[in-house]
């Protein structure tokens, strides 16, 4: 089966959706399918390459930053990729659009003009109601088109039940398949030898520095850790970086908060292994890849109880969940873990076991492949 995965970004460009695209492409190719990823070309990247058993085709786009893309920039991908899909690629048997926008319109054009059925993979920001403070205007404009795309798809997939429910608010009749994100427990693993006691508690956040990630609460959380030695590493970049730096500097943490920028994928396993507790105050996710990576690395997670995250972290077993805005509660959870190394290790072990048992890219790829095969079978009578 020839499968075309359409995504405006692919690692090292982009975030969680790009990561999911790359991992699913690799596993689908290992399953024997001929997989091509159609994506955007960023700053000198090759127009074509082979990677992990699948082909990558990059099209020209307007994009200024590696970590994020604006809606107008995404629109340039939809135009460029749509043209390439029509005249520059062998006809695929089926397409998978990662994000209803900007990949969805490309898949819709393929269906209309070349008879290619498509599957939509919802990722979070492409679902109306997700991140309302940041995306309300875009969602208001795009909602009718997104719903039409979903209804014309052979299948719609979401990485969490919470995101599926959010999509059904816009299209109540929609049948959404839930296929969780995965994680590689071979790549992300605890250190061979645990660190000695007595050092400062090492905290880590990894992800985009956007308002939706809830990082603005962390100065208040850390200020409540009276007498506790700690260091916080913040890995990632985004529009809130300068504001966060100012807030942490104003709190007077004397260099204990370190902004490390984006780290390459190859550096992330070591970043997790050098950590005691993973912090994740995000107010809503499709399904957070970095939380899964932290769990696979044997870390307890202290997070906000939010869509997507609450389907990964088991409160009191693999970490702690607190209500959004509860700085005291988050600080209390960090205090509990700081005071009890045995509890940290126990929760970290439970987190790794859960990651290995319940979150597999291979199983996810098998489900996507089954949905693709069903889409092809359903399309055949209409093409006869």
C-alpha positions, -999 to +999 in steps of 0.1 A: +000+000+000+013+034-009+006+058+019+012+096+018+016+113+052+010+151+049+024+173+077+036+209+075+065+200+098+089+171+104+117+168+130+139+187+136+113+213+126+081+216+147+068+199+179+046+171+189+027+166+157+060+165+137+073+139+162+042+118+158+044+120+120+080+108+120+075+079+144+044+067+127+060+069+092+090+048+105+068+021+120+044+020+090+074+016+067+087-012+089+053-029+085+059-032+048+040-002+034+056+023+009+055+055+029+061+091+017+060+122+040+051+154+022+063+183+044+077+218+043+113+227+035+130+249+061+163+267+055+184+246+032+169+212+040+171+188+011+141+187-012+141+149-011+157+123+012+153+088+025+149+084+063+142+054+085+128+034+055+104+061+042+107+089+017+106+126+025+095+152+000+098+188+010+081+217-007+089+254-005+072+273+023+074+307+041+085+299+076+107+320+099+112+298+129+119+262+135+097+258+166+064+273+153+045+284+123+019+311+119-015+305+101-004+325+071+029+305+069+009+273+072-013+284+043+018+286+021+024+249+029-012+241+019-007+258-014+027+244-022+020+209-010-014+208-028+003+216-061+031+190-055+006+163-045-013+169-078+015+170-103+048+160-087+041+128-068+031+092-078-006+088-069-008+073-034-034+047-024-044+067+006-033+099+024-031+108+061-034+145+070-017+154+103-036+185+115-069+194+098-051+226+088-029+230+068-026+193+058-064+188+055-069+209+024-041+191+006-058+157+013-091+171+002-077+182-031-062+148-036-095+132-030-114+156-053-090+155-082-072+122-080-098+100-061-074+094-031-092+086+002-078+103+033-076+099+070-074+130+093-052+129+124-063+156+149-034+169+169-048+196+192-045+231+178-065+221+147-096+213+169-119+242+176-120+249+214-084+238+220-063+266+234-092+291+232-072+321+245-047+318+216-067+303+187-104+314+192-103+337+161-086+312+138-110+285+149-140+307+144-129+313+108-118+277+101-145+257+119-169+252+089-141+241+066-126+218+093-159+201+099-164+195+062-129+180+060-137+156+089-170+146+074-154+138+040-126+118+056-126+080+055-116+081+092-108+107+118-082+099+146-073+117+178-045+109+203-068+112+233-104+107+244-105+143+255-095+157+221-120+133+204-148+147+227-137+183+219-140+175+181-175+161+186-186+194+201-183+208+165-195+176+148-216+155+172-221+127+148-184+123+141-169+088+148-134+095+161-109+067+166-086+072+196-050+062+188-026+073+216+008+087+209+037+064+216+072+065+230+104+046+224+114+030+257+147+019+241+157+055+233+142+070+265+154+051+295+165+058+331+202+061+339+220+028+345+231+041+379+208+064+399+222+096+413+234+100+449+211+116+475+219+150+489+221+170+456+197+197+446+164+185+433+166+186+395+134+198+378+127+198+341+102+212+317+105+204+280+082+217+253+071+249+235+072+281+255+037+293+247+009+307+269-011+275+266+017+256+284+009+273+317+045+281+325+036+315+340+026+297+372+061+282+378+076+313+396+048+311+422+053+273+425+091+275+430+088+304+454+068+281+477+096+256+479+110+271+511+144+257+521+145+232+493+175+232+470+164+229+434+175+236+398+150+240+370+160+234+334+136+247+307+141+231+273+124+246+244+115+280+228+085+300+219+068+334+221+067+335+259+104+330+264+112+367+271+083+372+294+092+340+314+128+351+317+116+384+332+093+367+356+119+343+369+145+371+372+120+392+392+115+362+415+152+363+424+161+326+419+198+334+415+205+314+384+186+283+395+164+285+364+183+277+332+168+283+297+185+258+275+166+265+242+158+237+218+179+206+222+183+181+194+164+149+196+196+130+202+203+152+233+169+148+250+174+113+265+204+126+285+183+156+296+157+134+311+183+111+327+198+142+344+164+150+361+145+139+392+110+153+386+093+164+353+070+195+356+042+200+331+017+228+339+001+228+304-037+236+304-045+213+275-029+188+251-037+164+224-014+139+241+019+153+254+049+136+239+074+150+264+054+136+293+055+102+277+093+106+271+098+116+308+078+086+320+097+062+297+129+078+313+117+068+347+106+102+360+076+110+382+055+138+366+039+167+384+013+182+360-019+201+357-050+180+353-059+188+317-071+172+285-046+147+272-023+148+302-049+132+325-050+102+302-012+097+306-004+105+342-021+083+368-025+106+399-007+091+429+008+063+409+030+077+381+031+113+395+006+139+407-021+160+390-033+193+403-060+217+392-050+245+368-039+276+387-031+257+419+004+269+426+003+257+462-009+222+452+019+219+426+045+231+451+032+206+477+036+177+452+071+187+444+079+190+482+065+154+487+087+140+460+118+160+472+114+146+507+110+110+497+136+096+472+120+061+475+087+075+464+104+093+434+120+060+423+087+040+429+066+065+409+093+067+382+094+029+378+056+028+376+057+056+350+081+037+328+061+005+331+030+023+320+048+040+291+061+006+279+027-012+283+003+014+270+020+037+246+036+021+216+043+037+182+042+003+166+007-004+178-004+031+168+011+026+133-007-008+130-040+009+138-034+037+113-025+012+086-057-007+093-077+025+089-058+032+057-066-002+043-102+002+051-103+036+034-088+020+002-113-008+003-142+016+007-130+038-021-126+010-047-163+005-055-166+043-061-136+042-085-148+012-105 
